[in-house]
Amino acid sequence: MLKSLHIGRYVSDPNDLRVLREFLHAIGFGEVDGEEGRSAMLSAPLALLSLNSLAKEYPAEVRERLKDVNRMLVIEVTNPDEVFEIAEKRGFRLLADASTATALENPERSFTLELPGEIVLTIHGRADEVGAAIEGQLNAAGKRFAIVVSRFNSFITERLLQGALDGLRRAGAEKDDIALVRVPGSFEIPSAARTLAGSKKYDAIICIGCLLRGDTPHYDVLVNEVTRGIGQSAQETGVPHAFGVLTCETLEQAIDRAGLKMGNKGLEAALAAVEMANLRRVASGQWPVASKTGSRSRVSGVRKGRTTPASKKRKSRS
């Protein structure tokens, strides 16, 4: 029975094939197979498109016939405006551009390009209609965080810790709202995180550690157990856990991720914890959505239903 449909298009210049391949990759096609300079088989969610170099070994009559049928391609996309920008940056000639006002709020756009290899490409589609996004804001005011940090490989974990503290403070967390818990190694992080999450005193837990591959399978065992334990704790308690445990092949890789070439993963984990703490409240309906546009605007740090003065609140938390 029928398995798939392949539609071939032929170009005479291998360089045109390269330009076509790069453009189609840029707008979302995936490559299934091909031979450098001769062919490229590209896939779309609902079709396969085959591009081929019109090799000289083809008889002249065959080449002319293939050239006649290869001029037109039609592709439907969900983001025509973005595809238009990509084509414009690549300098493709625009032959036609029109919008269909059948839906006033979300009209369909159709435009036609002249591509290398004498291919005429028509792009059409309309942007997907997606509702407002629910997301957490990067505002740590009024929330409490616990940081569980491993003492093992402290040369790295202390740098990650400083990054996490910096991230929390920049997001508006107060010193008294940050609890620091030290454990012997990364293997002990899930247990400590689970205990802290179970206390219901914290809006998010930040887990910081560093595992470096050695000469035995010990590394793989620890990576799996630590990852599973932290994830299980987050799922079973409902308290967000940020994963700031580095799993690196070498010390140099860890150094790069603790504040050098790759940034500071401790800071990234802290910002993820802040966002997830806010998202938890938004998704549960305890806090109104602050942004429906996808931007991370700041929201009030006052918790719903709390009117206790700050001084008394501090005392009750101690």
N, C-alpha and C positions, 0 to 999 in steps of 0.2 A: 504493500500500500504506500501511498504518497508520504514521504518523510519531510521534504523541504523543497523550496523553490529558490534557485540561484539566478540572478539576472546579471549578465556580464556587460561591461563597458570597456572599450578599447581605446588607448591613446598611443600615439606614435613615438612620443619623446619620453624616455625614462624619467627625466627631471619633472615633467608634468605629472607623472605617476606619483613621484615623491611629494609634490605640492598638494595633490589631491588627497593622498593618504594622510598627510599632516592636518589638513583642514577638516577632513571627516573625523579624525580622531578628536580634534578640538571641539567639535559640536556633539560628541557623544557616541560615535561608533566604536565598537570594540573589534580588535583584530583576531580572527580565528586562525588564519593560515596565510601563507604567502612566501614569495621568493624575492629577495632584495633586488630591486631594479627591474623585476619582470612582472610581478603580480602581488596583489594584496586582497585577501578575502576578509571583508568587514561584516560585522553583524550588528543588527539593530534589534530591539525587543520583539518586533513582529516581522522581521525580514532578514535576508542575507543579500549583500551587495558585493559583487565580485569586480575588481578592477584589474586590468591586464595591460601589459605593454604590447603594442601591435608589432610583433617581431617581423623582421625582414624575410624570414623563411616562408611567411604566408604568401600565396600567389597574389599578384596585383589585383585581380578581380575580387578575390575574397576580402582583401584589405579595404577596397573601395566600398564594398557592401557593408562591412562591419562599421566603417566610418559613417555611413549614412544612418545606421540605426542607433548609434551611440550618443546622439546629440542630447537627448532629453532625459532628465532624471527629475523625479518629484519626491520630496521628503517632507513628512509631517513631523513637526516638533512641538514641544510644550512651551518653548521660550523663543519665539521668532525674533524678538528684539535683541536678545543676547547673540543669537546666531548672526544677525545683521551686523552687529558691532565687530564680531570676529572676522567676518568676510570683508568689512570695510578696512580693518587694520591690515589685512593681507593684500589689499589693493585690487580685489576682484571687481570687474566692471558690472555695474548695476544696469539691467535691461528694463526692469519694470518694478514698481512698488505700489501696492494698493492695500487698503483696509476694507473689510466688509462690516458694515454697521448693522448686522442682523441682531447683535446683542450689544446694546449701548454701553453697558458697563464692562464688557469683556469682548471687544470686537476681534475678529480673526484678521490676521495680517498675512499677506501673500506678496512675495517678491521673487524676482528671477535674476540669476547671476550668470555671467559668462565665466566658466572655469577653464583652467589650462586643458589642453587636449581637445578644444572645440566642444566641450561639454556645456550644455545649457541646464542649469539647475534651478528648479522652482522650490522654494521653501514656503510652507504655509502652516498655520496653526494659531492657537490662542493660548495665552498663559493659563496654567492650571488655576482653578479657583480654590484657594486654600483659606480656611478660616484663620482668625487671629491666633497667634502662637501663645501658649502659656509657658512662661519661663520665670526663673528666679532672678532676682536682681543682685548686683554686687554691693550689698549694703549689710555690714555685719553689726550695725548698731542695735543694741537691745538683745542680742543673742549670745549664747555661751558656747564655747568650743573647747574640746579636749584634744591635746596633741600627745600621741603615744610615740615615743622615739626610742630606737634601739641604741644601746651603748656600744655594741659591736660595730666595728668600722666607723668609730666616732669621728675620724678624720673627715669622713663624708657626711655622716648624719648630722653633725653639728652645723655644717654649712646649710644643709637642707632645712634644719630647724630654724636657723636665722632667716632663711627665705620665707618660711611659713609664717613666722611672727611678723615679718615685714608686710606680708600680704594681708594678714588679718588687721593689722593696725591701719594700713592704707585704706582698707575697706570700712573702717570705722569701729572696729572692735576695741573695747577698753581693756586695760591690763588685767583688771579683776575678773573679767569674763573669759579669761584664757587659763585653762588648767593644763599643766605639763606633767606627764607621767613617763618615767624612764623604765625601760625593761632591759634584761640582759642582751637579748638578740632579737632578730626578726621573727623567729619562731614563736616568741612569747607575745608578739603584738596582737594577734587575733584574740587571745584570751583576755588581755587587758582591755582591748577595745570593746569586747562583748560585755565585760563588767561595767564599764563606763556608760555604754549605751543603755544597759539595763537599768541604770540608776535613774533615767529620765531627767537628768539634770542638764543635759547638753543637747544643743540643736544639731551638732555634727561632730564627728570624730575624724581627726587627721592622723593617718598612720604613716610613720616615717622610718625607713630602714634602708639597708644596703646589703645586697647579696652579690658576691663576686664568684665567678666560676673557678673552681679549683681542679685538682687532678682526679677527683673521685665523683661518683654520681650524687654525692651529698647535696650539691647545689640544686640539681633538678628536683630532688625530694623536697627541699625547703621551699623552692619557688612555688611548687604546686600546692603545698600545704598552707603556706602563708596567704597566697592568693585566694584559695578556697575558703580559708577561715575568715578572712576579712569580708569577703563577699557574703558568706553565710551569716555572719553577724549583722551585716547591714540589712539583709533580707528578713531575718527573723525578728529583729528589734524595730525595724522601720525607721531607724535613725541613719541618716546619710553618713557613709564612711568614704573619705577621700584617700585614694591609693597613692602614697608618696614613697613606696618602697622601690628602690632602684634594683634592677636585675641585670647586671652587666657582665660582659665577658672579661673585661680588664679594669684595672684601677684607673687607667687613663679615660676610659669611657665614663666611669662614675664621676671623675673630676669635671669632665665636660658638662655633665648634667647637674652638677652641684654649684653652678654659678659661672661657668666659663662659656664655651662655644654653644652649648645647647640650652643656655638659660639655667634657671634654678627650678628644679622640679618640686621642691618644697613649697615655693611660692605658688606654683601652678596648682598644687594640691590644696593649698589654703583657699585660693580663689574658687576652686571647684566646690569646696565644702561650704563656702558662703553662699554660692549660687544654689546649691542643692538644699541648703537649710531654708532659704527663701522659697524655693520651688515646692518644697514639702508643704509649706503653709498655704501657698497659692492653690496648689492642686487639691488640698483638703478643704478649701473654702474658708480658711481661718483668716486669710489676708486678701484684700482685693488685688486683682491684677493691675499692676502699675503701668504696663506698656502692652499695647496690642499691635505695635508696629515692628516688633523684633529687636528694638534697641534696648540697651541695658540702662535705662534711666534709674536714678536713685529713688528710693521710696522711704517713707517714714520708718524709723526704727522702734516706734512705740508699739508694744504688743497689744492686741485687741483685748479689751476688757480689763486692763491693768491700770489702776490709778494710784498705786502705792508710790510714795515719794522715793527718790533714788536712794537716799540714805538708808531707809528702812528695807528697801529691796536688797541692798548690799548685805545688810545684817542677816536677813532671812536666808540668804544663799550660803552664808559661811557655815 
